[in-house]
Amino acid sequence: MKLKLNILDWIVIGVLALAILFVSYQMFFAGQSLFGATEERVIVFQVETRQRSEAFRDAISARGEGDIAYLGVNERDEAEILDVVPRMAQVISFDHVNNAYITSIIPNYYDIIITLRSNVVATDHEFRNGSSLIRVGALMQVRGLGFATEGFIVDMWEYGLEHSSELFEDFNGDEEHAENGNNEGGEE
């Protein structure tokens, strides 16, 4: 049986061959990815993990500047821990009596901001550390010696640039409010 190719078959073969040549040229000769020009950068980003126990707070607070953390569940994408800031966990709830939203403290639980520095490959559309996509709003798993958690990336900037976010100032309440589970202060 002789294989017969019609004109439509030759067109499909030609389009596929051109696509393969284009991709090969872009990857090997033009020095670009398919998604645009790439360059290596160093970025700093913050991962917020919410409502963690005191034991977790103690374990992660033992990590300090220069310790290595791994991004993702199975990946070995490394980032350097720059800072770990625990604060009392807070929740916004609706007060039906006063018809207003209030911020309440959750006793014995903490929100923790982990600041990480990472070498990334930057394209026109994204930052990647290995297979880990780094962008604000992305869910990120962070593992290190004695801890593993996940949280959302809440802020990022290029390393070496001035950063002036006031988003993560520590809660200015006292221990009595944390124990009572409210933020209204004073003895009642």
C-alpha positions in Angstrom: 0.0 0.0 0.0 1.5 3.3 -1.1 1.1 6.3 1.2 -0.6 9.2 -0.6 -0.5 12.7 0.7 -2.9 15.3 -0.5 -2.4 19.1 -0.5 -3.9 19.5 2.9 -1.5 17.0 4.4 1.5 18.9 2.9 0.2 22.2 4.3 -0.1 20.8 7.8 3.4 19.3 7.6 4.8 22.6 6.4 3.1 24.6 9.2 4.4 22.1 11.8 7.9 22.3 10.4 7.8 26.2 10.5 6.6 26.1 14.1 9.4 23.8 15.1 12.0 25.9 13.4 10.6 29.1 15.0 10.7 27.6 18.5 14.2 26.2 18.0 15.5 29.6 16.8 13.9 31.4 19.7 15.3 29.0 22.3 18.8 28.4 21.0 19.8 31.3 18.8 17.9 34.4 19.9 18.6 33.9 23.6 15.0 34.5 24.5 12.2 32.4 25.9 8.9 32.0 24.0 7.4 34.6 26.4 9.8 37.4 25.7 13.2 38.5 26.9 14.5 37.0 30.1 16.9 38.3 32.7 18.0 37.3 36.1 17.1 39.4 39.0 17.0 39.3 42.8 13.7 40.1 44.4 12.4 40.3 47.9 8.9 39.1 48.7 6.8 38.7 51.8 4.6 35.6 52.5 1.8 36.0 55.1 0.8 32.9 56.9 -2.3 33.3 59.1 -3.6 31.9 62.3 -0.7 29.8 63.4 -0.1 28.3 66.9 2.4 29.5 69.5 4.5 26.4 68.8 4.8 27.3 65.1 5.6 30.9 66.0 8.4 29.7 68.2 9.7 27.3 65.6 9.8 29.8 62.8 11.0 32.7 65.0 14.2 30.6 65.6 15.0 31.0 61.9 16.9 34.2 61.2 18.5 36.2 58.5 20.5 34.0 56.1 18.7 30.7 56.8 17.6 28.9 53.7 13.9 28.2 52.9 12.5 26.0 50.1 9.6 27.1 48.0 6.9 24.8 46.9 6.0 21.3 48.1 8.3 19.0 46.1 10.6 21.5 44.6 14.0 22.5 45.8 13.8 26.2 44.8 15.8 28.1 47.4 15.2 31.5 49.0 17.0 33.2 51.8 15.1 34.2 54.9 15.6 37.9 55.6 13.1 38.5 58.4 10.3 36.8 60.4 7.7 39.0 62.0 4.9 37.4 64.1 1.9 39.4 65.3 -1.3 38.6 67.0 -3.8 37.0 64.7 -6.8 39.2 63.8 -10.1 38.6 62.2 -12.7 41.0 60.9 -16.2 40.2 62.0 -19.6 41.9 61.9 -21.0 43.2 65.2 -24.8 42.8 64.8 -25.5 44.8 68.0 -23.7 48.0 66.9 -24.2 47.3 63.2 -20.4 47.7 62.4 -17.4 45.7 61.5 -14.8 45.1 64.2 -11.3 43.7 64.3 -10.9 41.0 67.0 -7.8 39.4 68.3 -7.6 35.6 68.2 -5.9 34.5 71.5 -2.9 32.3 71.3 -2.7 32.5 67.5 -0.4 34.5 65.2 -0.2 35.9 61.7 3.4 35.6 60.6 5.1 37.7 57.8 8.1 35.8 56.3 10.4 38.1 54.2 12.4 36.1 51.6 15.1 37.0 49.0 15.3 34.9 45.9 17.1 34.8 42.6 14.5 34.7 39.8 14.3 34.6 36.1 12.2 37.6 35.0 10.2 37.7 31.8 7.8 40.3 30.5 5.0 38.5 32.3 6.3 36.7 35.4 9.0 36.0 37.9 10.1 32.4 38.4 12.5 30.7 40.9 12.9 27.3 39.2 9.3 26.0 38.9 7.9 28.4 41.6 5.8 31.3 40.2 6.4 34.4 42.3 3.7 37.1 42.1 1.6 39.0 44.5 -1.5 37.0 45.4 0.0 33.6 44.6 -0.2 30.8 47.2 3.3 29.9 48.2 4.5 26.9 50.3 7.6 27.7 52.3 9.6 25.0 54.1 12.7 25.3 56.2 14.5 23.7 59.1 11.8 23.0 61.7 8.8 24.4 59.9 6.6 24.1 56.8 3.7 26.4 56.0 1.8 28.1 53.2 0.5 31.6 52.7 -0.1 34.2 50.1 2.6 36.5 48.7 1.4 39.9 49.9 4.2 42.2 48.7 7.3 42.1 46.5 10.0 44.5 45.3 13.4 44.3 43.6 16.3 43.8 46.0 18.4 46.9 46.6 15.5 49.3 45.9 13.9 51.4 48.7 10.7 49.8 50.0 8.3 51.8 52.2 5.3 49.6 52.8 3.4 50.4 56.0 1.2 47.4 55.5 2.9 45.2 58.1 3.4 47.3 61.1 3.1 45.3 64.3 -0.3 45.4 66.2 -0.1 48.0 68.9 -2.4 46.3 71.3 -1.4 45.0 74.7 -1.5 41.4 76.1 -4.8 42.1 78.0 -6.6 42.7 74.7 -5.0 39.6 73.2 -6.2 37.5 76.1 -9.8 39.0 76.0 -10.1 38.5 72.3 -11.1 42.1 71.5 -9.5 45.3 70.5 -11.6 47.8 72.4 -9.2 48.3 75.4 -9.9 49.2 79.0 -11.5 47.1 81.7 -15.2 46.6 81.4 
